[in-house]
Amino acid sequence: MSGFEYETVARFAQQGGLIYFAAIFVAGCVYALWPSNKEAFRRMAQLPLEDHEDDHVGP
């Protein structure tokens, strides 16, 4: 039998997953709040409010 017990592997997986998802969350927040992305997010926020007939697809 190997030196790894279930509890050891489970604890490692839980802590590793927590660190991984925390890093992804922080990276997403940094990207969203980066000053150079401000104007792009502002334009995207206004897209649903714009009414352009030439943008619609269909009959």
C-alpha positions as CSV (number, residue, x, y, z in Angstrom):
1,M,0.0,0.0,0.0
2,S,1.3,3.5,-0.8
3,G,2.1,6.1,1.8
4,F,-0.9,8.2,0.9
5,E,-4.0,7.9,2.9
6,Y,-7.4,9.0,1.7
7,E,-7.6,11.9,4.2
8,T,-4.2,13.2,3.1
9,V,-5.1,13.2,-0.5
10,A,-8.5,14.7,0.2
11,R,-7.0,17.5,2.3
12,F,-4.4,18.2,-0.4
13,A,-7.1,18.3,-3.1
14,Q,-9.4,20.6,-1.1
15,Q,-6.6,23.1,-0.3
16,G,-5.2,23.0,-3.9
17,G,-8.7,23.6,-5.3
18,L,-9.3,26.5,-2.9
19,I,-6.0,28.1,-3.9
20,Y,-6.7,27.5,-7.6
21,F,-10.2,29.0,-7.6
22,A,-9.1,31.9,-5.4
23,A,-6.3,32.7,-7.8
24,I,-8.8,32.6,-10.8
25,F,-11.2,34.8,-8.9
26,V,-8.5,37.4,-8.1
27,A,-7.3,37.4,-11.7
28,G,-10.9,38.0,-12.9
29,C,-11.4,40.9,-10.5
30,V,-8.0,42.4,-11.5
31,Y,-9.0,42.1,-15.2
32,A,-12.4,43.7,-14.6
33,L,-11.1,46.5,-12.5
34,W,-8.0,47.3,-14.6
35,P,-8.2,51.0,-15.6
36,S,-7.5,50.4,-19.3
37,N,-10.6,48.1,-19.5
38,K,-12.9,50.7,-18.1
39,E,-14.1,52.2,-21.4
40,A,-14.6,48.8,-23.1
41,F,-16.8,47.6,-20.2
42,R,-18.7,50.9,-20.2
43,R,-19.5,50.4,-24.0
44,M,-20.6,46.8,-23.4
45,A,-22.9,47.8,-20.5
46,Q,-24.7,50.2,-22.9
47,L,-25.2,47.7,-25.7
48,P,-28.6,46.3,-24.5
49,L,-29.9,49.9,-24.3
50,E,-29.0,50.8,-27.9
51,D,-31.6,50.4,-30.6
52,H,-30.0,49.9,-34.0
53,E,-32.2,48.4,-36.6
54,D,-29.2,47.4,-38.8
55,D,-27.8,45.2,-36.0
56,H,-30.8,42.8,-35.9
57,V,-30.5,39.5,-37.7
58,G,-33.6,38.0,-39.3
59,P,-36.5,38.9,-41.6
